[in-house]
Amino acid sequence: MKEALSKHLGAAGVLAIGIVLSTWLITGSLQDIKAMERTVQVKGLAEQEVMADTVIWPVFYKDADNNLEALVARVEEKNTAIRAFLTLHGFDEQEMSQATPSIVDKFAQEYGQNERGFRYIAKSGITVFSHEPDKVRQALGKLNTLAKQGIAITQDDYQNRIEYMFTGLNDIKPHMVQEATQKAREVALKFAKDSDSKLGKIKSARQGQFSISDRDSNTPQIKTVRVVTSVEYYLSD
């Protein structure tokens, strides 16, 4: 009887020691996991200025007359003159696209019947699509040549504004993402130092969308490319 009781007490003791040991191990593991979950979230910005590599230039004008036939003939002459002007400044046929003339009869519109002025108003011109923005900038300085021929190019109209674009984003993406990530790490290192911590591995990272905008309103051919990277790092003591 005593021997059986002794064995029972011994087994219970071993079990108790096992429970205590397991509890200690689990508690230590939980503390380690909790310590690993100390993190810092930072962002890194990369910016780069680039030159536009593509341009859309609407070379449009307006004309008016009371004689529809005379107006149509004059529109054809002006379009021919614009095409000759563009050819002279280095644009080929593949870069030029002639728009269908838009002619409005004001007498056919109820709200315009009492307005004074010409009956017919025409809008026409040629759209240039080129991968050589410099040619457009050079031609812009010679528009007075067309003005002397009675062709006033409309440039203030929002629909006729010149559009400069940058299409080489894929070529600079890797470098910019690397730069943004590096700047994020620099911020994280500074935070870790200030908080008497050590910077650990990356827990998560997210790349933001790239944005392309004009550097300023006076130089739309110069673009600013931006990307922001968000990174979360582990911290340790």
Secondary structure, DSSP 8 states (H G I E B T S, - for coil): -HHHHHHHHHHHHHHHHHHHHHHHHHHHHHHHHHHHT-EEEEEEEEEEEEE--EEEEEEEEEEEES-HHHHHHHHHHHHHHHHHHHHHTT--GGGEEE---EEEEGGGSGGGTT--S-SEEEEEEEEEEES-HHHHHHHHTTTHHHHTTT--B--SSGGG--EEE---HHHHHHHHHHHHHHHHHHHHHHHHHHTT-EEEEEEEEEE---EEEES-TT-TTEEEEEEEEEEEEEEE-
